[in-house]
């Protein structure tokens, strides 16, 4: 699924960061994330990272009882990314599936991070940023995901959910391990995103002296 455009009706920024982006004072996603200003408008991401891809990882029907009876909502798990170092993740809920997906996409853009990429495997001699710079782990609920740099040509040794998140982040080669109730897609996807976020927050250079990381959450 291709990225959605929030600018169809003309964008009027309501935050300082939004105005700086619209006026050209900030013209890259990296500068926006490093500005120290909160990312609260998905249109900022639309402008700085046009053509984002998004992937619906899971759709679940959630029911709960209210005073007026049983209420049904849909929970959608979505990841977005430019396949070149930027990725976001979110869940969205709504009475309609389509609306839940759109909500999740918008929130995922606000959760955008920059993933440090490099060639962190000791087996690798590539200078191309095709993998992670170092090993990292993330947790969500009972699920823990470990991501390990791999040499070029290995591909992604990962389940479909983990693979989807890594591909959106631009990670082409990695070993992965997962523990816990990995059949729970929402926790598996979130643990993968958390592992990437932990890697970006650490800002450790790889063994080849490559560091391409900065990070932000909303």
Biotite code that builds the C-alpha atoms (Angstrom):
import biotite.structure as struc

atoms = struc.array([
    struc.Atom([0.000, 0.000, 0.000], chain_id="A", res_id=1, res_name="UNK", atom_name="CA", element="C"),
    struc.Atom([1.411, 3.375, -0.877], chain_id="A", res_id=2, res_name="UNK", atom_name="CA", element="C"),
    struc.Atom([1.697, 6.294, 1.526], chain_id="A", res_id=3, res_name="UNK", atom_name="CA", element="C"),
    struc.Atom([-1.234, 8.630, 1.979], chain_id="A", res_id=4, res_name="UNK", atom_name="CA", element="C"),
    struc.Atom([-1.116, 12.326, 1.269], chain_id="A", res_id=5, res_name="UNK", atom_name="CA", element="C"),
    struc.Atom([-2.404, 14.592, 3.995], chain_id="A", res_id=6, res_name="UNK", atom_name="CA", element="C"),
    struc.Atom([-1.906, 17.751, 1.917], chain_id="A", res_id=7, res_name="UNK", atom_name="CA", element="C"),
    struc.Atom([-4.745, 17.406, -0.581], chain_id="A", res_id=8, res_name="UNK", atom_name="CA", element="C"),
    struc.Atom([-6.736, 20.270, 0.899], chain_id="A", res_id=9, res_name="UNK", atom_name="CA", element="C"),
    struc.Atom([-3.778, 22.523, 1.579], chain_id="A", res_id=10, res_name="UNK", atom_name="CA", element="C"),
    struc.Atom([-1.814, 22.309, 4.804], chain_id="A", res_id=11, res_name="UNK", atom_name="CA", element="C"),
    struc.Atom([-1.905, 25.049, 7.415], chain_id="A", res_id=12, res_name="UNK", atom_name="CA", element="C"),
    struc.Atom([0.684, 24.178, 10.091], chain_id="A", res_id=13, res_name="UNK", atom_name="CA", element="C"),
    struc.Atom([-0.372, 24.633, 13.702], chain_id="A", res_id=14, res_name="UNK", atom_name="CA", element="C"),
    struc.Atom([2.965, 23.844, 15.379], chain_id="A", res_id=15, res_name="UNK", atom_name="CA", element="C"),
    struc.Atom([6.315, 25.604, 15.352], chain_id="A", res_id=16, res_name="UNK", atom_name="CA", element="C"),
    struc.Atom([7.992, 22.630, 13.694], chain_id="A", res_id=17, res_name="UNK", atom_name="CA", element="C"),
    struc.Atom([5.289, 22.538, 11.030], chain_id="A", res_id=18, res_name="UNK", atom_name="CA", element="C"),
    struc.Atom([5.784, 26.215, 10.225], chain_id="A", res_id=19, res_name="UNK", atom_name="CA", element="C"),
    struc.Atom([9.557, 25.775, 10.041], chain_id="A", res_id=20, res_name="UNK", atom_name="CA", element="C"),
    struc.Atom([9.116, 22.891, 7.605], chain_id="A", res_id=21, res_name="UNK", atom_name="CA", element="C"),
    struc.Atom([6.619, 24.751, 5.453], chain_id="A", res_id=22, res_name="UNK", atom_name="CA", element="C"),
    struc.Atom([8.840, 27.835, 5.334], chain_id="A", res_id=23, res_name="UNK", atom_name="CA", element="C"),
    struc.Atom([11.896, 25.782, 4.389], chain_id="A", res_id=24, res_name="UNK", atom_name="CA", element="C"),
    struc.Atom([13.884, 26.382, 7.566], chain_id="A", res_id=25, res_name="UNK", atom_name="CA", element="C"),
    struc.Atom([13.912, 22.615, 8.076], chain_id="A", res_id=26, res_name="UNK", atom_name="CA", element="C"),
    struc.Atom([14.066, 20.569, 4.888], chain_id="A", res_id=27, res_name="UNK", atom_name="CA", element="C"),
    struc.Atom([15.083, 17.048, 5.964], chain_id="A", res_id=28, res_name="UNK", atom_name="CA", element="C"),
    struc.Atom([13.492, 14.492, 8.253], chain_id="A", res_id=29, res_name="UNK", atom_name="CA", element="C"),
    struc.Atom([16.758, 14.147, 10.136], chain_id="A", res_id=30, res_name="UNK", atom_name="CA", element="C"),
    struc.Atom([16.798, 17.874, 10.932], chain_id="A", res_id=31, res_name="UNK", atom_name="CA", element="C"),
    struc.Atom([13.164, 17.690, 12.036], chain_id="A", res_id=32, res_name="UNK", atom_name="CA", element="C"),
    struc.Atom([13.886, 14.801, 14.417], chain_id="A", res_id=33, res_name="UNK", atom_name="CA", element="C"),
    struc.Atom([16.997, 16.543, 15.751], chain_id="A", res_id=34, res_name="UNK", atom_name="CA", element="C"),
    struc.Atom([15.240, 19.889, 16.249], chain_id="A", res_id=35, res_name="UNK", atom_name="CA", element="C"),
    struc.Atom([14.044, 18.974, 19.727], chain_id="A", res_id=36, res_name="UNK", atom_name="CA", element="C"),
    struc.Atom([10.544, 20.054, 18.748], chain_id="A", res_id=37, res_name="UNK", atom_name="CA", element="C"),
    struc.Atom([7.639, 17.596, 19.073], chain_id="A", res_id=38, res_name="UNK", atom_name="CA", element="C"),
    struc.Atom([6.403, 15.956, 15.885], chain_id="A", res_id=39, res_name="UNK", atom_name="CA", element="C"),
    struc.Atom([2.631, 16.420, 16.071], chain_id="A", res_id=40, res_name="UNK", atom_name="CA", element="C"),
    struc.Atom([1.552, 16.849, 12.448], chain_id="A", res_id=41, res_name="UNK", atom_name="CA", element="C"),
    struc.Atom([1.696, 13.926, 9.970], chain_id="A", res_id=42, res_name="UNK", atom_name="CA", element="C"),
    struc.Atom([1.857, 16.487, 7.159], chain_id="A", res_id=43, res_name="UNK", atom_name="CA", element="C"),
    struc.Atom([5.429, 17.241, 8.251], chain_id="A", res_id=44, res_name="UNK", atom_name="CA", element="C"),
    struc.Atom([6.401, 13.686, 7.380], chain_id="A", res_id=45, res_name="UNK", atom_name="CA", element="C"),
    struc.Atom([4.413, 13.838, 4.128], chain_id="A", res_id=46, res_name="UNK", atom_name="CA", element="C"),
    struc.Atom([6.441, 16.881, 3.084], chain_id="A", res_id=47, res_name="UNK", atom_name="CA", element="C"),
    struc.Atom([9.875, 15.663, 4.186], chain_id="A", res_id=48, res_name="UNK", atom_name="CA", element="C"),
    struc.Atom([9.454, 11.986, 3.214], chain_id="A", res_id=49, res_name="UNK", atom_name="CA", element="C"),
    struc.Atom([7.074, 11.944, 0.245], chain_id="A", res_id=50, res_name="UNK", atom_name="CA", element="C"),
    struc.Atom([5.915, 8.594, -1.083], chain_id="A", res_id=51, res_name="UNK", atom_name="CA", element="C"),
    struc.Atom([6.186, 6.622, 2.139], chain_id="A", res_id=52, res_name="UNK", atom_name="CA", element="C"),
    struc.Atom([5.145, 2.989, 2.002], chain_id="A", res_id=53, res_name="UNK", atom_name="CA", element="C"),
    struc.Atom([2.821, 1.552, 4.618], chain_id="A", res_id=54, res_name="UNK", atom_name="CA", element="C"),
    struc.Atom([2.022, -2.009, 5.607], chain_id="A", res_id=55, res_name="UNK", atom_name="CA", element="C"),
    struc.Atom([-1.031, -3.228, 7.504], chain_id="A", res_id=56, res_name="UNK", atom_name="CA", element="C"),
    struc.Atom([0.391, -5.915, 9.778], chain_id="A", res_id=57, res_name="UNK", atom_name="CA", element="C"),
    struc.Atom([-2.727, -6.961, 11.643], chain_id="A", res_id=58, res_name="UNK", atom_name="CA", element="C"),
    struc.Atom([-6.468, -6.237, 11.885], chain_id="A", res_id=59, res_name="UNK", atom_name="CA", element="C"),
    struc.Atom([-8.452, -7.385, 14.899], chain_id="A", res_id=60, res_name="UNK", atom_name="CA", element="C"),
    struc.Atom([-12.053, -6.908, 15.955], chain_id="A", res_id=61, res_name="UNK", atom_name="CA", element="C"),
    struc.Atom([-12.296, -5.705, 19.550], chain_id="A", res_id=62, res_name="UNK", atom_name="CA", element="C"),
    struc.Atom([-15.558, -5.976, 21.457], chain_id="A", res_id=63, res_name="UNK", atom_name="CA", element="C"),
    struc.Atom([-16.516, -4.412, 24.761], chain_id="A", res_id=64, res_name="UNK", atom_name="CA", element="C"),
    struc.Atom([-19.705, -4.053, 26.712], chain_id="A", res_id=65, res_name="UNK", atom_name="CA", element="C"),
    struc.Atom([-21.134, -0.612, 27.417], chain_id="A", res_id=66, res_name="UNK", atom_name="CA", element="C"),
    struc.Atom([-24.348, 0.579, 29.079], chain_id="A", res_id=67, res_name="UNK", atom_name="CA", element="C"),
    struc.Atom([-25.966, 0.660, 25.649], chain_id="A", res_id=68, res_name="UNK", atom_name="CA", element="C"),
    struc.Atom([-24.835, -2.849, 24.729], chain_id="A", res_id=69, res_name="UNK", atom_name="CA", element="C"),
    struc.Atom([-21.920, -4.468, 22.934], chain_id="A", res_id=70, res_name="UNK", atom_name="CA", element="C"),
    struc.Atom([-19.649, -2.146, 20.997], chain_id="A", res_id=71, res_name="UNK", atom_name="CA", element="C"),
    struc.Atom([-17.369, -3.375, 18.242], chain_id="A", res_id=72, res_name="UNK", atom_name="CA", element="C"),
    struc.Atom([-14.226, -1.620, 17.064], chain_id="A", res_id=73, res_name="UNK", atom_name="CA", element="C"),
    struc.Atom([-11.373, -2.617, 14.784], chain_id="A", res_id=74, res_name="UNK", atom_name="CA", element="C"),
    struc.Atom([-7.749, -2.388, 15.842], chain_id="A", res_id=75, res_name="UNK", atom_name="CA", element="C"),
    struc.Atom([-5.242, -2.063, 13.020], chain_id="A", res_id=76, res_name="UNK", atom_name="CA", element="C"),
    struc.Atom([-1.487, -2.404, 13.392], chain_id="A", res_id=77, res_name="UNK", atom_name="CA", element="C"),
    struc.Atom([0.494, -0.454, 10.796], chain_id="A", res_id=78, res_name="UNK", atom_name="CA", element="C"),
    struc.Atom([4.134, 0.293, 9.990], chain_id="A", res_id=79, res_name="UNK", atom_name="CA", element="C"),
    struc.Atom([5.297, 3.032, 7.612], chain_id="A", res_id=80, res_name="UNK", atom_name="CA", element="C"),
    struc.Atom([8.728, 3.676, 6.144], chain_id="A", res_id=81, res_name="UNK", atom_name="CA", element="C"),
    struc.Atom([10.758, 5.014, 3.245], chain_id="A", res_id=82, res_name="UNK", atom_name="CA", element="C"),
    struc.Atom([12.872, 1.818, 2.939], chain_id="A", res_id=83, res_name="UNK", atom_name="CA", element="C"),
    struc.Atom([15.909, 4.029, 3.418], chain_id="A", res_id=84, res_name="UNK", atom_name="CA", element="C"),
    struc.Atom([16.416, 4.397, 7.161], chain_id="A", res_id=85, res_name="UNK", atom_name="CA", element="C"),
    struc.Atom([13.112, 5.827, 8.413], chain_id="A", res_id=86, res_name="UNK", atom_name="CA", element="C"),
    struc.Atom([10.299, 3.817, 9.961], chain_id="A", res_id=87, res_name="UNK", atom_name="CA", element="C"),
    struc.Atom([7.274, 4.383, 12.180], chain_id="A", res_id=88, res_name="UNK", atom_name="CA", element="C"),
    struc.Atom([4.777, 2.122, 13.936], chain_id="A", res_id=89, res_name="UNK", atom_name="CA", element="C"),
    struc.Atom([1.325, 2.552, 15.471], chain_id="A", res_id=90, res_name="UNK", atom_name="CA", element="C"),
    struc.Atom([-2.053, 1.041, 16.264], chain_id="A", res_id=91, res_name="UNK", atom_name="CA", element="C"),
    struc.Atom([-5.353, 2.654, 15.334], chain_id="A", res_id=92, res_name="UNK", atom_name="CA", element="C"),
    struc.Atom([-8.934, 1.907, 16.438], chain_id="A", res_id=93, res_name="UNK", atom_name="CA", element="C"),
    struc.Atom([-12.207, 2.854, 14.852], chain_id="A", res_id=94, res_name="UNK", atom_name="CA", element="C"),
    struc.Atom([-15.678, 1.541, 14.094], chain_id="A", res_id=95, res_name="UNK", atom_name="CA", element="C"),
    struc.Atom([-14.643, 1.062, 10.450], chain_id="A", res_id=96, res_name="UNK", atom_name="CA", element="C"),
    struc.Atom([-11.594, -0.840, 9.208], chain_id="A", res_id=97, res_name="UNK", atom_name="CA", element="C"),
    struc.Atom([-10.606, 1.832, 6.691], chain_id="A", res_id=98, res_name="UNK", atom_name="CA", element="C"),
    struc.Atom([-10.765, 4.593, 9.292], chain_id="A", res_id=99, res_name="UNK", atom_name="CA", element="C"),
    struc.Atom([-8.750, 2.527, 11.748], chain_id="A", res_id=100, res_name="UNK", atom_name="CA", element="C"),
    struc.Atom([-6.039, 2.012, 9.125], chain_id="A", res_id=101, res_name="UNK", atom_name="CA", element="C"),
    struc.Atom([-5.918, 5.731, 8.322], chain_id="A", res_id=102, res_name="UNK", atom_name="CA", element="C"),
    struc.Atom([-5.661, 6.604, 12.012], chain_id="A", res_id=103, res_name="UNK", atom_name="CA", element="C"),
    struc.Atom([-2.834, 4.130, 12.482], chain_id="A", res_id=104, res_name="UNK", atom_name="CA", element="C"),
    struc.Atom([-0.938, 5.482, 9.468], chain_id="A", res_id=105, res_name="UNK", atom_name="CA", element="C"),
    struc.Atom([-1.219, 9.041, 10.765], chain_id="A", res_id=106, res_name="UNK", atom_name="CA", element="C"),
    struc.Atom([0.001, 8.076, 14.237], chain_id="A", res_id=107, res_name="UNK", atom_name="CA", element="C"),
    struc.Atom([2.815, 5.934, 12.808], chain_id="A", res_id=108, res_name="UNK", atom_name="CA", element="C"),
    struc.Atom([4.131, 8.993, 10.979], chain_id="A", res_id=109, res_name="UNK", atom_name="CA", element="C"),
    struc.Atom([4.287, 10.838, 14.302], chain_id="A", res_id=110, res_name="UNK", atom_name="CA", element="C"),
    struc.Atom([6.316, 7.937, 15.733], chain_id="A", res_id=111, res_name="UNK", atom_name="CA", element="C"),
    struc.Atom([8.934, 8.152, 12.979], chain_id="A", res_id=112, res_name="UNK", atom_name="CA", element="C"),
    struc.Atom([12.521, 7.268, 13.905], chain_id="A", res_id=113, res_name="UNK", atom_name="CA", element="C"),
    struc.Atom([15.783, 7.137, 12.017], chain_id="A", res_id=114, res_name="UNK", atom_name="CA", element="C"),
    struc.Atom([17.370, 3.693, 12.118], chain_id="A", res_id=115, res_name="UNK", atom_name="CA", element="C"),
    struc.Atom([21.177, 3.515, 12.224], chain_id="A", res_id=116, res_name="UNK", atom_name="CA", element="C"),
    struc.Atom([22.224, 1.371, 9.278], chain_id="A", res_id=117, res_name="UNK", atom_name="CA", element="C"),
    struc.Atom([25.632, 0.057, 8.357], chain_id="A", res_id=118, res_name="UNK", atom_name="CA", element="C"),
    struc.Atom([27.527, -3.202, 8.005], chain_id="A", res_id=119, res_name="UNK", atom_name="CA", element="C"),
    struc.Atom([27.946, -4.240, 11.612], chain_id="A", res_id=120, res_name="UNK", atom_name="CA", element="C"),
    struc.Atom([28.631, -7.935, 11.014], chain_id="A", res_id=121, res_name="UNK", atom_name="CA", element="C"),
    struc.Atom([32.214, -9.067, 11.561], chain_id="A", res_id=122, res_name="UNK", atom_name="CA", element="C"),
    struc.Atom([31.743, -11.317, 8.521], chain_id="A", res_id=123, res_name="UNK", atom_name="CA", element="C"),
    struc.Atom([30.984, -8.389, 6.250], chain_id="A", res_id=124, res_name="UNK", atom_name="CA", element="C"),
    struc.Atom([33.312, -6.247, 4.176], chain_id="A", res_id=125, res_name="UNK", atom_name="CA", element="C"),
    struc.Atom([30.681, -4.105, 2.562], chain_id="A", res_id=126, res_name="UNK", atom_name="CA", element="C"),
    struc.Atom([30.733, -0.316, 2.907], chain_id="A", res_id=127, res_name="UNK", atom_name="CA", element="C"),
    struc.Atom([27.049, -0.109, 1.962], chain_id="A", res_id=128, res_name="UNK", atom_name="CA", element="C"),
    struc.Atom([24.511, 0.551, 4.766], chain_id="A", res_id=129, res_name="UNK", atom_name="CA", element="C"),
    struc.Atom([22.499, -2.624, 4.186], chain_id="A", res_id=130, res_name="UNK", atom_name="CA", element="C"),
    struc.Atom([22.194, -3.952, 7.752], chain_id="A", res_id=131, res_name="UNK", atom_name="CA", element="C"),
    struc.Atom([22.274, -2.811, 11.374], chain_id="A", res_id=132, res_name="UNK", atom_name="CA", element="C"),
    struc.Atom([25.305, -1.247, 13.004], chain_id="A", res_id=133, res_name="UNK", atom_name="CA", element="C"),
    struc.Atom([25.052, -3.471, 16.075], chain_id="A", res_id=134, res_name="UNK", atom_name="CA", element="C"),
    struc.Atom([22.934, -6.055, 17.858], chain_id="A", res_id=135, res_name="UNK", atom_name="CA", element="C"),
    struc.Atom([19.779, -4.749, 19.502], chain_id="A", res_id=136, res_name="UNK", atom_name="CA", element="C"),
    struc.Atom([16.711, -6.081, 21.317], chain_id="A", res_id=137, res_name="UNK", atom_name="CA", element="C"),
    struc.Atom([13.177, -4.874, 21.936], chain_id="A", res_id=138, res_name="UNK", atom_name="CA", element="C"),
    struc.Atom([10.287, -6.043, 24.086], chain_id="A", res_id=139, res_name="UNK", atom_name="CA", element="C"),
    struc.Atom([6.507, -5.720, 23.960], chain_id="A", res_id=140, res_name="UNK", atom_name="CA", element="C"),
    struc.Atom([4.310, -7.714, 26.295], chain_id="A", res_id=141, res_name="UNK", atom_name="CA", element="C"),
    struc.Atom([5.683, -11.243, 26.525], chain_id="A", res_id=142, res_name="UNK", atom_name="CA", element="C"),
    struc.Atom([7.539, -10.951, 23.212], chain_id="A", res_id=143, res_name="UNK", atom_name="CA", element="C"),
    struc.Atom([11.241, -10.150, 22.879], chain_id="A", res_id=144, res_name="UNK", atom_name="CA", element="C"),
    struc.Atom([12.896, -9.649, 19.498], chain_id="A", res_id=145, res_name="UNK", atom_name="CA", element="C"),
    struc.Atom([16.643, -9.672, 18.943], chain_id="A", res_id=146, res_name="UNK", atom_name="CA", element="C"),
    struc.Atom([18.137, -8.219, 15.763], chain_id="A", res_id=147, res_name="UNK", atom_name="CA", element="C"),
    struc.Atom([21.688, -9.072, 14.755], chain_id="A", res_id=148, res_name="UNK", atom_name="CA", element="C"),
    struc.Atom([23.714, -7.547, 11.880], chain_id="A", res_id=149, res_name="UNK", atom_name="CA", element="C"),
    struc.Atom([24.289, -9.967, 9.011], chain_id="A", res_id=150, res_name="UNK", atom_name="CA", element="C"),
    struc.Atom([26.630, -9.947, 6.002], chain_id="A", res_id=151, res_name="UNK", atom_name="CA", element="C"),
    struc.Atom([25.427, -8.745, 2.642], chain_id="A", res_id=152, res_name="UNK", atom_name="CA", element="C"),
    struc.Atom([23.662, -11.436, 0.662], chain_id="A", res_id=153, res_name="UNK", atom_name="CA", element="C"),
    struc.Atom([22.132, -13.268, 3.606], chain_id="A", res_id=154, res_name="UNK", atom_name="CA", element="C"),
    struc.Atom([18.768, -11.499, 3.392], chain_id="A", res_id=155, res_name="UNK", atom_name="CA", element="C"),
    struc.Atom([16.361, -11.283, 6.311], chain_id="A", res_id=156, res_name="UNK", atom_name="CA", element="C"),
    struc.Atom([16.178, -14.397, 8.440], chain_id="A", res_id=157, res_name="UNK", atom_name="CA", element="C"),
    struc.Atom([12.893, -13.350, 10.011], chain_id="A", res_id=158, res_name="UNK", atom_name="CA", element="C"),
    struc.Atom([9.181, -14.066, 10.292], chain_id="A", res_id=159, res_name="UNK", atom_name="CA", element="C"),
    struc.Atom([6.818, -12.206, 7.975], chain_id="A", res_id=160, res_name="UNK", atom_name="CA", element="C"),
    struc.Atom([5.904, -9.561, 10.569], chain_id="A", res_id=161, res_name="UNK", atom_name="CA", element="C"),
    struc.Atom([9.489, -8.827, 11.588], chain_id="A", res_id=162, res_name="UNK", atom_name="CA", element="C"),
    struc.Atom([10.565, -8.854, 7.947], chain_id="A", res_id=163, res_name="UNK", atom_name="CA", element="C"),
    struc.Atom([7.900, -6.292, 6.986], chain_id="A", res_id=164, res_name="UNK", atom_name="CA", element="C"),
    struc.Atom([9.057, -3.802, 9.628], chain_id="A", res_id=165, res_name="UNK", atom_name="CA", element="C"),
    struc.Atom([12.734, -4.264, 8.767], chain_id="A", res_id=166, res_name="UNK", atom_name="CA", element="C"),
    struc.Atom([12.124, -3.874, 5.039], chain_id="A", res_id=167, res_name="UNK", atom_name="CA", element="C"),
    struc.Atom([10.252, -0.601, 5.602], chain_id="A", res_id=168, res_name="UNK", atom_name="CA", element="C"),
    struc.Atom([13.259, 0.609, 7.614], chain_id="A", res_id=169, res_name="UNK", atom_name="CA", element="C"),
    struc.Atom([15.656, -0.260, 4.793], chain_id="A", res_id=170, res_name="UNK", atom_name="CA", element="C"),
    struc.Atom([17.306, -3.209, 6.553], chain_id="A", res_id=171, res_name="UNK", atom_name="CA", element="C"),
    struc.Atom([18.157, -5.784, 3.891], chain_id="A", res_id=172, res_name="UNK", atom_name="CA", element="C"),
    struc.Atom([20.250, -8.303, 5.837], chain_id="A", res_id=173, res_name="UNK", atom_name="CA", element="C"),
    struc.Atom([19.808, -9.420, 9.446], chain_id="A", res_id=174, res_name="UNK", atom_name="CA", element="C"),
    struc.Atom([19.515, -12.411, 11.710], chain_id="A", res_id=175, res_name="UNK", atom_name="CA", element="C"),
    struc.Atom([16.584, -12.299, 14.089], chain_id="A", res_id=176, res_name="UNK", atom_name="CA", element="C"),
    struc.Atom([15.434, -14.219, 17.150], chain_id="A", res_id=177, res_name="UNK", atom_name="CA", element="C"),
    struc.Atom([12.092, -13.930, 18.883], chain_id="A", res_id=178, res_name="UNK", atom_name="CA", element="C"),
    struc.Atom([10.841, -15.301, 22.187], chain_id="A", res_id=179, res_name="UNK", atom_name="CA", element="C"),
    struc.Atom([7.466, -15.358, 23.931], chain_id="A", res_id=180, res_name="UNK", atom_name="CA", element="C"),
    struc.Atom([4.002, -15.491, 22.392], chain_id="A", res_id=181, res_name="UNK", atom_name="CA", element="C"),
    struc.Atom([5.123, -14.568, 18.897], chain_id="A", res_id=182, res_name="UNK", atom_name="CA", element="C"),
    struc.Atom([1.714, -15.463, 17.442], chain_id="A", res_id=183, res_name="UNK", atom_name="CA", element="C"),
    struc.Atom([0.500, -12.144, 18.853], chain_id="A", res_id=184, res_name="UNK", atom_name="CA", element="C"),
    struc.Atom([1.254, -9.968, 15.828], chain_id="A", res_id=185, res_name="UNK", atom_name="CA", element="C"),
    struc.Atom([0.797, -6.649, 17.608], chain_id="A", res_id=186, res_name="UNK", atom_name="CA", element="C"),
    struc.Atom([3.464, -7.466, 20.217], chain_id="A", res_id=187, res_name="UNK", atom_name="CA", element="C"),
    struc.Atom([5.822, -9.003, 17.657], chain_id="A", res_id=188, res_name="UNK", atom_name="CA", element="C"),
    struc.Atom([5.623, -5.917, 15.445], chain_id="A", res_id=189, res_name="UNK", atom_name="CA", element="C"),
    struc.Atom([5.962, -3.530, 18.378], chain_id="A", res_id=190, res_name="UNK", atom_name="CA", element="C"),
    struc.Atom([8.942, -5.438, 19.820], chain_id="A", res_id=191, res_name="UNK", atom_name="CA", element="C"),
    struc.Atom([10.665, -5.220, 16.412], chain_id="A", res_id=192, res_name="UNK", atom_name="CA", element="C"),
    struc.Atom([10.050, -1.476, 16.240], chain_id="A", res_id=193, res_name="UNK", atom_name="CA", element="C"),
    struc.Atom([11.252, -1.074, 19.839], chain_id="A", res_id=194, res_name="UNK", atom_name="CA", element="C"),
    struc.Atom([14.464, -2.921, 18.958], chain_id="A", res_id=195, res_name="UNK", atom_name="CA", element="C"),
    struc.Atom([15.096, -0.493, 16.089], chain_id="A", res_id=196, res_name="UNK", atom_name="CA", element="C"),
    struc.Atom([14.279, 2.429, 18.365], chain_id="A", res_id=197, res_name="UNK", atom_name="CA", element="C"),
    struc.Atom([16.685, 1.149, 21.021], chain_id="A", res_id=198, res_name="UNK", atom_name="CA", element="C"),
    struc.Atom([19.409, 0.900, 18.393], chain_id="A", res_id=199, res_name="UNK", atom_name="CA", element="C"),
    struc.Atom([18.789, 4.474, 17.293], chain_id="A", res_id=200, res_name="UNK", atom_name="CA", element="C"),
    struc.Atom([18.810, 5.820, 20.840], chain_id="A", res_id=201, res_name="UNK", atom_name="CA", element="C"),
    struc.Atom([22.108, 4.116, 21.680], chain_id="A", res_id=202, res_name="UNK", atom_name="CA", element="C"),
    struc.Atom([23.889, 5.786, 18.763], chain_id="A", res_id=203, res_name="UNK", atom_name="CA", element="C"),
    struc.Atom([26.763, 3.338, 18.922], chain_id="A", res_id=204, res_name="UNK", atom_name="CA", element="C"),
    struc.Atom([29.022, 3.357, 15.835], chain_id="A", res_id=205, res_name="UNK", atom_name="CA", element="C"),
    struc.Atom([29.565, 0.090, 14.047], chain_id="A", res_id=206, res_name="UNK", atom_name="CA", element="C"),
    struc.Atom([32.895, -1.710, 13.928], chain_id="A", res_id=207, res_name="UNK", atom_name="CA", element="C"),
    struc.Atom([33.547, -0.034, 10.591], chain_id="A", res_id=208, res_name="UNK", atom_name="CA", element="C"),
    struc.Atom([33.186, 3.418, 12.084], chain_id="A", res_id=209, res_name="UNK", atom_name="CA", element="C"),
    struc.Atom([29.827, 4.070, 10.498], chain_id="A", res_id=210, res_name="UNK", atom_name="CA", element="C"),
    struc.Atom([27.169, 5.867, 12.460], chain_id="A", res_id=211, res_name="UNK", atom_name="CA", element="C"),
    struc.Atom([24.106, 7.157, 10.744], chain_id="A", res_id=212, res_name="UNK", atom_name="CA", element="C"),
    struc.Atom([21.742, 7.497, 13.609], chain_id="A", res_id=213, res_name="UNK", atom_name="CA", element="C"),
    struc.Atom([19.574, 9.997, 15.295], chain_id="A", res_id=214, res_name="UNK", atom_name="CA", element="C"),
    struc.Atom([16.270, 9.348, 16.878], chain_id="A", res_id=215, res_name="UNK", atom_name="CA", element="C"),
    struc.Atom([13.028, 10.835, 17.958], chain_id="A", res_id=216, res_name="UNK", atom_name="CA", element="C"),
    struc.Atom([9.720, 9.717, 19.148], chain_id="A", res_id=217, res_name="UNK", atom_name="CA", element="C"),
    struc.Atom([6.842, 12.040, 19.439], chain_id="A", res_id=218, res_name="UNK", atom_name="CA", element="C"),
])
